[in-house]
């Protein structure tokens, strides 16, 4: 079976691309990898990343080339990049190495305008020392349904049976319960659908602050009774209004930092790339990436 684990060089390229995205001008488009037409051979050439934006009405193309090797990079690689930059018509090329560059490579890069970067991974024993006083935490917002009500169009029907019927089904089917059907019967509306609708309707800054605080929020949905109905036995009740009452709460979880990389232009620090793992459940871990300038 083929392994799905990313190779180190690929992770290195993606790390560099994320850092350069943060360092790029506002509105820049970063693509990794990318393919660009060679103006001499008319063949497609791959670059590890491209950065495109417009400056003073002029299109700018910057290419990024990466090497995650055990040795410092020499003059030969820089010479290759000089030629490649000219052939694909890039405005500028950035060369990134995990181990730095030889003196001849630095001289050639300066002569031909190749910008050099070094992306060095910090050893585990230095991470705590380097990030003293810095930590990551995640706020999880959870919700609890406190009340669900259907208001139906009576029309001489015993509408009092609707609420007990749906509460009985909710106890068994939870949020997957069908709470309404369209008049033609082709579409089922489930409680989950309404909860998603409520999430979309309470996404203002004020609502988010109330959710974090742990307030109870109410959503009223008014409906044409000829559009949705709720069936009990052989009787269909046209729905006039649905009310959802949700109570929100929060939990704070520390997110352990697993790796740190320093990004330099020559000897000048440009940024720091921090990765951390957030445990969502027993089977799922989300990787969080943060660029500190």
ABEGO torsion letter per residue (X at the ends): XBBABBBAAAAAAAAAAAAAAAABBBGBBBBOBBBBBBAAAGBBBBBABBBBBBBGGBBBBBBBBBBBBABBBBAAAAAAAAAAAAAAGBABBBBBBAAEBBAAAAAAAAAAGBBBBBBBBBBAAAAAAAABGBBBBBBBBBBBBABBBBBBBAGGBBAAAAAAAAAAAAAAAEAABBABBBAAGABBBBAAAAAAAAAAABABAAAAAAAAAGBBBBBBBBBBAAABBBBBEABBBBBABBBBBBBBBBBBBBBBBABBBBBBBEABBABBBBBBBBBABAABBBBBBBBBX
